[in-house]
């Protein structure tokens, strides 16, 4: 399989996850901030990877970002809501580490949070890094 197939499998897992039903829209790339969809929303983004020779075949390691965004006027609960969605995304992806047979293995290798304040609302984004491993 290739990176676009893996990205599609990640997106399919997230869309199908019952615990992520609150996410109103999933995108294939980061939207322009002036066109943010209704909150909460998320996207899956390819972040590159490395190839290395390994006994006649090539091992390929690809990283993908899964980003979940919560925007509202309730800063006390935004971070908690984003963390709950991020945990649900991790559970959905860890339930099938082979991502519909597109990879040999995958796991969430990193979590990051960003917070932006505006005049009448704040935005919390949590980015998960999904590390995948396959043979080419």
N, C-alpha and C positions, 0 to 999 in steps of 0.2 A: 504494500500500500504506500501511498504518498501523503505528504503534509495536508493537501486539501481534503483528502478522505478522512484523515484523523480529525481535522477541524470540524468536518461535518458530523462525525461520530460524537465528538464532545458536545456539540450544539444539540444534537438529537437527544443525548442523555439528559441534558439540562432541561430541554423543553418538555420531555416526558416525565420528569420527576414531580411527583404529587406535592412534595414539600416546597417546591419552587413555583407553585401555581400563582402565588401573589405577584410574581414578576410579570409585568404587563407586556413587555416586548423584549425579545432577544434579537441582537443584531450580529452581523458578521464582521463588523469593524466599529471603531470608536466613532460616534456621531459628532458632528460639529456642535459645540456647546449651545449655539443659538437654536439648534434643532433637537434638543434633548426630548426624547419621548416622555410620556407620563411615567411618573415614578411609582414603584421601583422598576428599573430596567437593567439589562446587562448585555454584554457582548463577549465574543470569543475572538482572539487575535493571535495570529502566528508570530512568534518571536525569534525564529531561526533555530539553528542547532549545528551540531558537528557531525562529521562522518569520519570513521576511522576503519582502516583495513583490519580484518580479523579472520584469519584462516580461510582464505578463499572468497569470503563474502565481505560486505561492508556493514558495520554497525552504524546505525543512524540514530542520533539523539535529537529530538525536536522539542522545543518548549513552546507552550501556548499560554496566553494570559486569559483568564476568565475574570471579568470585571463586573461587579454588582454595584449599582448606584441607587441610593435612597436620597430623595430630596423632599424636604417638607419644612414647615414652620415649627416643628417640634424637635429642637436639638437634643432634648433629654432622651428621646427614644430612637433617634435616627441611627446612632451607632449600634445600639442593641439590635435593631431591625436588620441592619446590614450584616452584623455578625451572625445572626440566625440564618440569613439567606446564604452566607458564605459557608456555614457549616452544612447546610442542606446540599449545597453544590458539591462539597467534598464527599459527603456520603453517597450521593448519586454517582459520582465518578469512581469512587473506590469500590462500588458494588460490581463493577465490570472493568478491572484494570487492563483488559485487552481491548477495550473500546470497540465492541462489535467485530473483533478479530482484525482490527486495523493496526494494532501494535502487539509487540511481544509482552510489554508491561508498561504501566504508567502509574504515576502517583503525584499528589500535590506536594511540591517541594518548598514552597514559600508562600507567605501571606503578608500583604502590606495594606495599610490603611492611609487614606488621605481625607482631609476634611477642609471644606471651603465655606466661609461664611459670606452671606450676602445681606442686604438690608432687611429683608423680611423672611428669610429661610436659610437653611444650611444644607450642604450636600456632603454626604459621606460616601466614599467609594472604597471598596475592598477589592484588591487584585490578588487572585490566586495564580501561582505559576504551576502549570501542569507539565511535568517532565515525562516524555515518552521515549520508548526504546524499541527499535525495529531493525530488521535486516533488509538491506537493499539487494 
